[in-house]
Amino acid sequence: MKSKLNAMVSLACVAVVILLLGQSGYASDNNGWGLDGAWIMKMSNGLASLNHNLTLSFQDSNGPSYTAVMEHTECSATVFGMFPKATNQSDSIGVAVKTGLSTLDYTVVGQGVKKGELADEVVYISVLSGETRLLGLDTMEGEATVAYYLTNQDVNHDGFPDVNEVPVICMPYTCTAQRVLLMPPTESTLDLPMPPADAPVYEVTIEGDWITDPFPDPEVHRKPFDATLRIGDKEYSCTGTDSQYNWTDSTETTKGGFRVLTFDFGELGVFELWERMDGEYKIIDMEGGHRYHEYKATGWIIRGTGAFINTAGIIQTTYGNDYTWDPVVGPSVLREEIHFSSNGTVKGVILPE
């Protein structure tokens, strides 16, 4: 009776463990904790911190080996300037082998390439080898090195450095990785319309100008401007406003923020253009109390009314900004002249007959 009870308890414990592991998105193998799946790996050293997508797949469900594919989402194709001719780094492929219940060794091989006239040319071969320890079902850490070899160190052209070849450079890294698990959908931050499938598609251009004199406080103002929309063979005039936005002089903040332009066409309707800056300001001219610069932005048409109620589209805009200030007092802007020119494709506009 006692042995029966112990067996039942043991079976219950096993069932609980299986249930918990299943809830974690964990897949086990016959050699301890399972590693197959998708991982996001960060590799760091004194030069950089780089992210990679790592996929591990069973080579044999009864064995300890995995096929490893590493996509280099962040990388230095030139290896921090060591190979200046390289323009791209390929994904790396290889193998991972479990060496214990929660440890594994792995090697992946890739290439740095440059553009050629007929085909890309290999500049170097990279060999990444490391050791990893699982800290839990969905996290791991370890150490790795990446060795780089020239193409003339692969005499037989089999894609691997020849035996006993010494790498041009070998760099150490510390590594951490997180398993990609199922995540619930998030609420959309853009109220994108859904045009009917058979809605017409139009090429559009928008041009506008505005002058602000004297220049107001950029934290509180809304700039009115006049603009012209050309869509199909029709042309419409509108009054627009540039809402308060969270662009700043910080490039990182600029790339992360939206600027909202509202175009009011009266009885025809209204739409908003939510846009983000592409890249940085390009200063064309700057001397004395004057500066002219250009920048580009990409925007999405949303929140329309009237003819634009089901309109969706992507718009590319080039801005030209001309600032004037008192050269004696300093760069406090007294006058701002802006011209913008946009073009793109929209779907779902209901044009009047």
C-alpha positions as CSV (number, residue, x, y, z in Angstrom):
1,M,0.0,0.0,0.0
2,K,2.8,2.4,0.9
3,S,4.6,1.7,-2.4
4,K,1.4,2.3,-4.3
5,L,1.0,5.7,-2.5
6,N,4.6,6.6,-3.3
7,A,4.1,5.8,-7.0
8,M,0.9,7.9,-7.1
9,V,2.7,10.8,-5.5
10,S,5.6,10.5,-8.0
11,L,3.2,10.4,-10.9
12,A,1.4,13.5,-9.6
13,C,4.8,15.4,-9.3
14,V,5.7,14.4,-12.8
15,A,2.4,15.7,-14.1
16,V,2.8,19.0,-12.3
17,V,6.3,19.5,-13.7
18,I,5.0,18.7,-17.3
19,L,2.1,21.1,-16.8
20,L,4.4,23.9,-15.6
21,L,6.9,23.3,-18.4
22,G,4.1,23.4,-21.0
23,Q,2.8,26.7,-19.6
24,S,6.3,28.2,-20.0
25,G,6.5,27.4,-23.7
26,Y,9.3,24.9,-22.9
27,A,10.0,21.9,-25.1
28,S,12.1,19.2,-23.5
29,D,14.5,16.7,-25.1
30,N,15.8,13.4,-23.7
31,N,19.0,15.1,-22.3
32,G,17.6,17.7,-19.9
33,W,16.2,21.2,-20.6
34,G,15.1,21.8,-24.2
35,L,16.6,24.6,-26.2
36,D,14.8,24.4,-29.5
37,G,13.0,27.6,-30.5
38,A,13.7,31.2,-31.2
39,W,16.0,33.4,-29.0
40,I,17.1,37.0,-29.0
41,M,20.8,37.1,-28.1
42,K,22.9,40.1,-27.0
43,M,26.6,39.9,-27.4
44,S,28.7,42.5,-25.6
45,N,32.4,43.5,-25.3
46,G,34.2,46.8,-24.8
47,L,33.5,47.9,-28.4
48,A,29.8,47.3,-28.8
49,S,26.6,45.6,-27.7
50,L,25.0,43.7,-30.6
51,N,21.6,41.9,-30.9
52,H,21.1,38.8,-32.9
53,N,18.2,36.4,-33.7
54,L,19.1,32.8,-32.9
55,T,17.0,29.8,-33.9
56,L,17.8,26.3,-32.6
57,S,16.1,23.3,-34.2
58,F,16.4,19.6,-33.2
59,Q,18.7,17.6,-35.5
60,D,17.5,14.4,-33.8
61,S,14.7,14.4,-31.2
62,N,16.5,11.7,-29.3
63,G,20.0,13.3,-29.4
64,P,21.8,16.4,-28.0
65,S,22.4,18.2,-31.3
66,Y,20.6,21.3,-32.7
67,T,20.9,23.2,-36.0
68,A,21.8,26.8,-35.2
69,V,20.9,29.8,-37.4
70,M,22.0,33.3,-36.3
71,E,20.6,36.4,-38.0
72,H,22.8,39.4,-37.4
73,T,20.2,42.1,-36.8
74,E,22.9,44.4,-35.4
75,C,26.4,44.0,-36.7
76,S,29.5,45.8,-37.9
77,A,30.0,44.4,-41.4
78,T,33.5,45.9,-41.5
79,V,34.3,44.5,-38.0
80,F,34.8,48.0,-36.6
81,G,36.8,49.0,-39.6
82,M,39.1,46.0,-39.8
83,F,37.6,45.0,-43.2
84,P,36.6,48.3,-44.8
85,K,35.6,46.7,-48.2
86,A,32.8,44.6,-46.6
87,T,29.3,46.0,-47.1
88,N,27.2,43.2,-45.5
89,Q,27.5,40.2,-43.2
90,S,25.6,37.0,-44.0
91,D,23.6,35.0,-41.5
92,S,25.6,32.4,-39.7
93,I,24.8,28.7,-39.6
94,G,26.1,25.9,-37.5
95,V,25.5,23.4,-34.8
96,A,24.8,23.5,-31.0
97,V,25.6,20.4,-28.9
98,K,24.4,19.9,-25.3
99,T,27.2,19.1,-23.0
100,G,25.1,18.7,-19.8
101,L,21.5,19.0,-18.5
102,S,21.7,22.8,-18.9
103,T,24.8,23.6,-20.9
104,L,25.8,23.5,-24.5
105,D,28.6,24.4,-26.9
106,Y,28.0,25.9,-30.3
107,T,29.7,27.0,-33.5
108,V,28.3,29.1,-36.3
109,V,30.0,30.2,-39.5
110,G,29.3,33.2,-41.7
111,Q,30.8,35.5,-44.3
112,G,31.4,39.2,-44.7
113,V,30.8,40.2,-48.3
114,K,31.2,43.2,-50.7
115,K,29.2,44.1,-53.8
116,G,30.6,42.8,-57.0
117,E,29.6,43.5,-60.7
118,L,28.2,40.0,-61.3
119,A,27.9,38.6,-57.8
120,D,28.8,39.5,-54.2
121,E,32.4,38.6,-53.2
122,V,33.5,37.1,-49.9
123,V,35.9,39.4,-47.9
124,Y,36.2,37.3,-44.7
125,I,35.0,34.2,-43.0
126,S,33.7,34.5,-39.4
127,V,33.6,31.6,-36.9
128,L,31.7,32.2,-33.7
129,S,32.1,29.6,-31.0
130,G,30.8,29.7,-27.5
131,E,29.6,28.0,-24.3
132,T,26.1,28.7,-22.9
133,R,24.4,27.9,-19.5
134,L,20.7,27.9,-19.0
135,L,19.6,30.0,-16.1
136,G,16.0,29.0,-16.4
137,L,13.6,27.6,-19.0
138,D,13.8,30.8,-21.1
139,T,17.1,32.5,-20.3
140,M,20.7,31.7,-20.8
141,E,24.1,33.3,-20.6
142,G,27.7,32.4,-21.6
143,E,30.9,33.4,-23.3
144,A,31.9,33.4,-27.0
145,T,34.7,34.4,-29.4
146,V,34.4,35.4,-33.0
147,A,37.4,34.6,-35.2
148,Y,37.8,36.3,-38.6
149,Y,39.8,34.8,-41.5
150,L,40.8,36.2,-44.9
151,T,39.6,34.4,-48.0
152,N,43.1,33.3,-48.9
153,Q,43.1,31.3,-45.7
154,D,40.5,29.0,-47.4
155,V,42.7,27.6,-50.2
156,N,40.2,24.9,-51.2
157,H,37.3,27.3,-51.2
158,D,35.0,25.0,-49.1
159,G,33.8,28.0,-47.0
160,F,35.9,27.1,-43.9
161,P,39.3,28.4,-42.8
162,D,41.9,25.8,-43.5
163,V,43.3,23.7,-40.6
164,N,45.9,25.4,-38.5
165,E,45.2,28.8,-40.0
166,V,45.4,31.6,-37.4
167,P,42.6,34.2,-37.5
168,V,43.4,37.8,-38.5
169,I,41.6,38.9,-35.3
170,C,39.6,37.1,-32.6
171,M,37.3,39.0,-30.3
172,P,35.7,37.9,-27.0
173,Y,32.1,38.5,-26.0
174,T,29.8,37.9,-23.1
175,C,26.3,36.6,-24.2
176,T,22.8,36.6,-22.8
177,A,19.7,35.3,-24.5
178,Q,16.0,35.3,-23.9
179,R,13.6,32.8,-25.5
180,V,10.8,34.4,-27.6
181,L,7.5,33.4,-26.0
182,L,3.9,33.9,-27.0
183,M,2.8,37.5,-26.2
184,P,-0.7,38.9,-26.4
185,P,-1.6,41.5,-29.1
186,T,-1.1,45.1,-28.1
187,E,-3.5,48.0,-28.7
188,S,-2.8,49.9,-31.9
189,T,-1.4,53.4,-31.5
190,L,-2.5,54.4,-35.0
191,D,-6.1,54.6,-35.8
192,L,-5.6,53.3,-39.4
193,P,-8.7,53.2,-41.6
194,M,-9.7,50.1,-43.6
195,P,-10.6,51.1,-47.2
196,P,-12.8,48.7,-49.1
197,A,-10.9,46.2,-51.1
198,D,-12.2,47.6,-54.4
199,A,-11.6,51.2,-53.5
200,P,-9.8,53.3,-56.1
201,V,-6.1,54.1,-55.6
202,Y,-4.8,57.6,-56.4
203,E,-1.4,59.2,-56.8
204,V,-1.3,62.4,-54.7
205,T,0.9,65.4,-54.2
206,I,0.6,68.0,-51.5
207,E,2.5,71.3,-51.4
208,G,2.4,74.0,-48.8
209,D,4.1,77.1,-47.4
210,W,4.0,78.9,-44.1
211,I,5.8,81.8,-42.5
212,T,6.1,82.4,-38.8
213,D,7.2,86.0,-38.0
214,P,8.1,86.5,-35.2
215,F,8.8,82.9,-34.3
216,P,6.6,81.7,-31.3
217,D,7.4,79.3,-28.5
218,P,7.7,75.9,-30.2
219,E,6.3,74.2,-27.1
220,V,2.9,75.8,-27.3
221,H,2.2,77.0,-30.8
222,R,0.2,75.6,-33.7
223,K,1.3,76.9,-37.1
224,P,-1.4,77.6,-39.7
225,F,-0.5,77.2,-43.3
226,D,-2.0,77.0,-46.8
227,A,-1.6,73.9,-48.9
228,T,-2.8,72.4,-52.2
229,L,-3.8,68.8,-52.7
230,R,-3.6,67.3,-56.2
231,I,-5.3,63.9,-56.5
232,G,-6.1,62.3,-59.8
233,D,-7.0,65.2,-62.2
234,K,-8.5,67.3,-59.4
235,E,-7.0,70.0,-57.2
236,Y,-8.1,71.2,-53.8
237,S,-7.0,74.0,-51.4
238,C,-6.9,73.6,-47.7
239,T,-5.9,75.3,-44.4
240,G,-3.6,73.2,-42.3
241,T,-2.2,73.2,-38.8
242,D,1.0,71.8,-37.5
243,S,0.1,70.4,-34.0
244,Q,2.4,70.4,-31.0
245,Y,4.8,67.4,-31.4
246,N,7.6,65.8,-29.5
247,W,10.4,66.2,-32.0
248,T,13.5,67.8,-30.3
249,D,17.1,68.4,-31.3
250,S,17.9,64.9,-30.1
251,T,18.2,62.6,-33.0
252,E,17.0,59.6,-31.0
253,T,13.9,61.4,-29.8
254,T,13.2,62.7,-33.3
255,K,13.2,59.2,-34.8
256,G,10.9,57.9,-32.1
257,G,8.2,60.7,-32.2
258,F,5.3,61.6,-34.4
259,R,4.4,64.9,-35.8
260,V,0.7,65.5,-36.6
261,L,-0.4,67.7,-39.5
262,T,-4.1,68.4,-39.9
263,F,-5.5,69.2,-43.4
264,D,-8.9,70.9,-43.5
265,F,-10.7,71.0,-46.9
266,G,-13.9,72.4,-45.6
267,E,-17.0,70.5,-46.9
268,L,-14.8,68.0,-48.6
269,G,-13.4,66.7,-45.3
270,V,-10.4,66.6,-43.0
271,F,-7.5,64.2,-42.5
272,E,-4.5,63.9,-40.3
273,L,-1.0,63.0,-41.4
274,W,1.1,61.4,-38.7
275,E,4.7,61.4,-39.7
276,R,8.2,60.6,-38.5
277,M,11.4,62.2,-39.5
278,D,13.8,60.1,-41.8
279,G,17.4,60.6,-40.7
280,E,18.7,64.0,-39.7
281,Y,18.7,67.7,-40.7
282,K,20.8,68.4,-43.8
283,I,22.1,71.9,-43.5
284,I,22.4,73.5,-47.0
285,D,23.5,77.0,-46.1
286,M,24.4,78.8,-42.9
287,E,26.0,82.2,-42.5
288,G,25.5,85.3,-40.4
289,G,21.9,85.4,-39.2
290,H,20.6,82.8,-41.7
291,R,20.3,79.0,-42.0
292,Y,18.6,76.9,-44.6
293,H,18.2,73.1,-44.0
294,E,16.2,70.2,-45.4
295,Y,14.8,67.0,-44.0
296,K,12.5,64.2,-45.0
297,A,9.6,62.5,-43.3
298,T,7.3,59.6,-43.8
299,G,3.7,59.8,-42.8
300,W,0.4,57.9,-42.6
301,I,-3.0,59.4,-43.5
302,I,-5.4,58.6,-40.7
303,R,-8.5,59.9,-38.9
304,G,-10.3,61.3,-41.9
305,T,-13.8,62.7,-42.3
306,G,-16.0,63.3,-45.2
307,A,-14.3,62.2,-48.5
308,F,-11.4,60.9,-46.4
309,I,-13.3,58.8,-43.8
310,N,-12.0,55.5,-45.2
311,T,-8.8,56.8,-46.7
312,A,-5.4,55.2,-46.0
313,G,-2.1,56.2,-47.5
314,I,1.6,56.6,-47.1
315,I,3.1,60.0,-47.9
316,Q,6.8,61.0,-48.3
317,T,7.6,64.7,-47.6
318,T,10.6,66.9,-48.1
319,Y,10.8,70.0,-46.0
320,G,12.9,73.1,-46.6
321,N,13.3,75.4,-43.6
322,D,14.7,78.9,-43.8
323,Y,15.5,80.5,-40.4
324,T,16.5,84.1,-39.8
325,W,17.8,85.6,-36.5
326,D,19.7,88.5,-35.2
327,P,23.4,87.7,-35.6
328,V,24.3,90.0,-32.8
329,V,21.8,88.6,-30.2
330,G,22.3,85.0,-31.2
331,P,20.4,82.1,-32.6
332,S,17.0,83.0,-31.1
333,V,14.9,82.6,-34.3
334,L,13.0,85.7,-35.4
335,R,11.5,84.4,-38.6
336,E,10.8,81.0,-40.1
337,E,9.8,80.2,-43.7
338,I,8.9,76.6,-44.5
339,H,8.0,74.9,-47.8
340,F,7.1,71.3,-48.1
341,S,6.4,69.0,-51.0
342,S,4.7,65.6,-50.5
343,N,3.9,62.7,-52.8
344,G,2.4,59.3,-52.2
345,T,-0.4,56.9,-52.9
346,V,-3.8,56.8,-51.2
347,K,-6.7,54.4,-51.3
348,G,-10.4,55.0,-50.5
349,V,-10.9,58.7,-51.2
350,I,-14.5,59.4,-52.2
351,L,-14.1,62.3,-54.7
352,P,-17.2,64.4,-55.6
353,E,-18.7,64.0,-59.0
